[in-house]
């Protein structure tokens, strides 16, 4: 068959937001479908969070704060977006 073109695979990741970011997104937790090979940075870009990364937004992948946000995510990965803590 000529239509045997492989379809892109999708993965599902759990996205967690904290503090004011949860309010902005309207939810503290959501499941998101991404194309296989997507990264945490791709996820941040999709939800317009990229600019916040340069102002202190941190990403934790499966509970690891120092994980490489350019590494491809796996199905079932948990990605947390943590805004900077403000003191006062």
C-alpha angles and dihedrals in degrees: 000000000000093000094068091115108143113246118228111261120237130214130196122224131183112237118203124193127190138197119349090351090068089053092049093049093044092233140059094215136023139164114234130193115222135174115265107267095035118140135213087256089056088052091050090050093049091056094040094248097124095098090053090059090070091051098054107285107146129204125214118192115201089341095309114123096192097048117135106259089200093062116102113261123234129227108277095021117151115224117189124194111205120190118215114276113246118209131197 
